[in-house]
Amino acid sequence: MTQRSDWNGKSVSRPSLHQWLEVSRQAARQISATLDLSELLSRVVHLLQQNFGYYHVHVYLLDAETGCLNMVEGSGKAGRVMKEQEHRLKLGEGLVGSVAVSGQPVLVPDVNYDKRWIPNPLLPETKAELTVPLILREPGEEKVLGVIDVQNNKVGSLTDDDLVLLEGLSEQIAVAMRNARLFEELEQLNRELSALNSVSTALGRSMPLDELLGSALSQVLETMNCSAGLIALLDPQAEELGMFAQQGLPDALRARLEESLDATLCALVFEGSDDLGIGDLSEGAPVDVSGIVAAGLRSYLGTPLMVKGETIGTLCIFDQRPRQVTEADFRLMRAIGGQIAIAVQSARLLEETQRSLEKLQSAYEVQDKLTRTVRELSSPVIQIWQDILVLPLVGGIDAARAGRIMEDLLEGIVRHQAEVVIIDITGVPVVDTSVANYLLQTIKAAGMLGAKSILVGIGGRIAQTLINIGIDLSEVETRGNLQAGVEYALSLMGQAIGPRGEEE
């Protein structure tokens, strides 16, 4: 140990230069040994107080969004209390705030003579204070990350030696903080990717939409460490937002939200198509949340479900504890919400496609039934007697219809084991070469199945046409009308039509 004089000329014991350097090296090793920011700052505070015997040590970090310096770590009981009270200072406020603005360290041997000093009732014995900025120096840029502040309970007990020590450590702390933050960002990214993968897996399952969203919501709550949540979707027909899936909501709150989502946080997110996070609902919200708070829920985070710029619903989660809502929370919620929105849109398109297919199937069945009916009417095969069939033809006959006529007649012959077929062409307006050939082919096909054909209904005009076009019907049995054809068919079967008996 060496003897040095403080600013009042009193002799005080100070560590030797060798001891300063050794402690500094130990501190540097321990600082660089952790990638956890909270643990890193806790080590810094502990090392400085333990090795240099300072009255108090605390670290402030700059919040770029609020412009405040938040006390994140402090030594002793005073440090614990200030952390619990979320102690903070504005930029330019007190010695700490002044150093954060200027980026230059400040050594105050006697705080009573510095107007910037603000007394802290938790540290009543503070006499001297040294404040050093935590500056991250990179090529072309210097960025103040925060401030490290040490206090002693003796006037003049902090000297240039302490300043040199803290300045050296502050640079290492700033680099370690950057590494810790990069590591935290990487870990956060890994957590987000893992969460997205879990939600994507849940959404990829083949199940009804309500079960699908329920499964996805469970993954969201687990990922975000929240106790309750819901997914609300817009009903395109009713144009009304309704709760589609929920988990963990107290019964009374669930019943109220199932009835209507009007004037709720979810409706606010939907209408504004923007994220909304509230760390403590008991401190107020843009809408009445007394029912939510009464149900024991304290924090809220919501994001719109959007597809191609259109909002189709909302994803909302709650927790029983107040929480600090971060940009990372919003980023993850937006990513998950995007996946859910796509899944909902895909499911709805699938349902719409299935409904269209069902309508088409129904229409096809009706059309098929009509087609069969028309076909049956276009070539009706009628059994008028055992072993005797009649095929009455009406209308024009083309190649397609001729094929159906032959097919239906042959099926009828086989089904009824018919021996005689009467083909009636009374209702056929025109018999040209093609029609005549169709009829002859049908008669020949029937003959191959053992059925004799009788062609009836040949009028004078058709008979003349057949002669003019050279159609030979000499081998075809013909009769003038259906009655004559039936009588002839019966005679072939050894039957006859007798006179009807008179009624008694």
Buried (B, 14 or more C-beta within 10 A) or exposed (E): EEEEEBEEEEEEEBBEEEBBEEBBEEBBEBBBEBBEBEEBBBBBBBBBBEBBEBBBBBBBBBEEEEEBBBBBBBBBEBBEEBBEEEBBBBBBBBBBBBBBEEEEBBBBBBBEEBEBBEEBEBBEEBBBBBBBBBBBEEEEEEBBBBBBBBBBBBBBBBBEBBBEBBBBBBBBBBBBBBBBBEBBEEEBEEEBEEBBEBBBEBBEEEEEBEEBBBBBBBBBBEBBEBBBBBBBBBEEEEEEBBBBBBBBBBEEBBEBBEEEBEEBBBBBBBEEBEBBBBBBBBEEBEEEBEBBBEBEBBBBBBBBBBBEEEBBBBBBBBBBEBBEBBEBBBBBBBBBBBBBBBBBBEBBEEEEEEEEEEEEEEEEEEEEEEEEEEBEEBBBBEEEBEBBBBBBBBEEBEEEBBBBBBBBBBEBBEEBEBBBBBBBBBEBEEBEEEBBEBBBBBBEBBEEBEBBBBBBBBBEEBBEBBEEEEBEBEEBBBBEEBEBBBBBBBEBEEBEEEEEEEEE
